[in-house]
Amino acid sequence: MSGLHLVPVRFRQACDFVAKHHRHLQPPRGLIFSVGVAKDDVLCGVLIAGRPVARHYDNGQTLEVTRVATDGAFNANSLLYGAARRASLALGYTRLITYTQEGETGASLRAAGWRLIVARPPRPGWNTPSRPRRATGTDNVTRYLWEAA
């Protein structure tokens, strides 16, 4: 038995954990909910879910897992993705999505019952003259859209 269990985690604590442990993204600016996973009362992973980043998915019924970060604890990601699915349904949302980048296997998502929807081709970035943006870590990288089943 892994000894992992879900724990409540506040936004600031989740953001601090993401800043320390996420491989390529900074903490998000907001959330609908966050959840943590701990072993022996030591936080070893967090998940943050919020409004979808893409406008066309932001329909009031869809949530997006915007960050998941762990310290490498075995099965922590799968536990968090499963908890996010149950929590989003309990809150009345009908769809939960997330993205992975090229080079990430999606094994934790599949283990938690998620399914791959589509591969998004690489973009050169989100910066445009009419809406200046900083690089976010997803520039020139294929991304994969997943949906909780």
N, C-alpha and C positions, 0 to 999 in steps of 0.2 A: 504494500500500500504506500502511496506517495506521501500521505500526510498533508496534502494540499487542501485548503478550504477557502471559500469565498469570504471576503471581508468588505465592509463599507470603506470607501476612500473618498475624501473631499477633492474638489477640483484642484486646489493648489498642490496638495500632496501628489495627485496623479500627474500634474504637469512637472513637478520636480523629478518624479521618477522617470518620465518620458525624456526630459532633458538629459538625464544621466545615462539612460539605457537604450534609447531608440537609435537604430543604426543610421538613419538618414534624414529624419524630420525633426523639427522643433515642436514643442507643445502647441496644440490648437488654441484658438482664441476663446472658444466657448464650448458648451456641452449641454446635452439633455440629461445624461447620467454618466456616472463612472462607477467602476467596480474594481476591486483588487483581489488578488489571490495571495495567500500567505502560507508559510510552512513554519510551524513552531512559533507563531506570532511575529514572524519576520516577513515583511512585504517582499514578494518576489515577482510580482507582475501587476500591471494595471491595464484597463481598457477604458477608452473614452468614446462615447457615442454622442453624436450631435446631428444637427440638420445637415442634409446632403450638401456637399460643396458645389456640385453641378446644379444650376438653377432648374433645369428641366426635371430633376428628380425631387426637388423640394416642393412636394405637393401636400404637405401636412400629414401624410400617412406613411411616409418613408423616413427611416433613420439611417445614418451611415456611421459605421465604426471608423472613426477618424484616426485613432492611434491605438496600438497595442504594443506594449513593451514589457519584456521580462528580463530577469537576470540569467536566463537559461535553464530554469527549473523544469524538469521533465514533466510534460503534459500541462504546463501552466497556460500556454496559449489556447489549447483546445478547451480547457475548463472555462477560460474567459469568453471565448466565442460562443460556447453553449449557454453561458449565463446571460450574455447579451441578447441572444435570441429569445430566451424565456422572458427577460425583463422587457424587451421591446413589445412583445405580444401582450404582456400583462399591463403595459401602459396604453394599449389600444392601437399601436402602430401595426400596419398590415405588411410592411416590407422592411427588411434590414439588408443593407448592402455594405460592401467594403472593397478595397482594391489591394492587390499585391503588385510588386514590380517584377520585371524580368529577372530571373535568377532566384526568386523565392518560390519554393515548391508548392505552397498551399496545403501541405500535409495536415497542418493543424485545423485548417478550415474544413477539409474533407472529413477529418476525424470527428468534427463537431456537427457534421451533417449539412454543410454548405455545398453549393454547387457553382461551378464556373459558368458564367453567362457569356462573356465576350472578351476578346483581346482588343485593347485600344492601342492603335499605332503610336509610335513616339511623336511627341510635339517638340518644336524647337523652344518652347517656353510659353508663358502666358503674358509676357510683356507686350503691350501694344502702345502706339503713340497716344491713343485716346484714354488708355487706362494703364499707366505704368505699374509694373509689378516686379518684385524681386524674385530671383530663382528660388524654388522651393524644394529641390531635390528630385523632382519628377521630370525635369527637362530631358529630352532625347532618350527616354526610357519607355519601353513597352510596358503598359499597365494592364492588369487583368481585373475585370469586374466580377465579383462574387455575390451571391445572394443566399441568405439563410433559407433553407428548405423547410 
